[in-house]
Amino acid sequence: MPLDGWADLRHDLNMFTEHVQSRAAARDETRAKVLASAERLFRGQGFAATTVRQIATDAGVSTGTVMGVGDKDGLLIEVFDEWIAAVHRDRRRDGELPETLTADGAVDAVIELLAPFLRYFAEDPALSRQYSSIIVRGSHESAIFRDLAVALVTELESVLARAGLAEDAAARAARVVYFAYLGIVMTGGNHASGGASVPGQLRDVVRCVIHDSAQGDEQ
């Protein structure tokens, strides 16, 4: 192929790449607008009272565009998952201190890791219960059982390892704490809690897990 032919081909490929990237950026921007409008309306007037048409009007898009992002249940799942993912992204950028921890220090560190999520769920208990019920129904998949689960378990494992737990023990303990966290958050306020707060219940779980794991390492 002549040199000018290669130049034309590269130009066309660059134009195509820029077009694809532009379309992807526009889709991401529209999706973000839809999710922002959905969350604002869900929190402002309640999940049940909010319609897809209202979300579309608030976001300045068509109802078809909203449905392209998700139905009401799917939008709520996305709202929560996006926020949780943002917390993990910020943590990766911040890094962490490699200091060792006492058992009590590890309990505090685990609660500190979970605190942003606990506060977020507590902001609007009714909406959080709606989110949990959608997950329980199984009609929409949440990233908290996929990549977000891996991110949180990895963070928990790192804290527990800094408390002196062996690698295998820290991994097992992190999974136990993760599932306890999910269970307590999604059933927060039920009678089985004995009136204890969600952070208090989690603190008890973490303390027991660290103690049992440390005992296991010594045997």
Buried (B, 14 or more C-beta within 10 A) or exposed (E): EEEEEEEEEEEEEEEEEEEEEEEEEEEEEBBEBBBBBBBBBBBEEEBEEBEBEBBBBBBEBEBEBBBEBBEBBBBBBBBBBBBBBEBBEEBEEEEEEEEEBEBEBBBBBBBEBBEBBBEBBBEBEEBBBBBBEBBEEEEBEBBBEEEBBEBBBEBBBBBBBBBBBBEEBBBBBBBBBBEBBBEBBBBBEEEEBEEEBBBBBBBBBBBBBBEBBBEBEEE
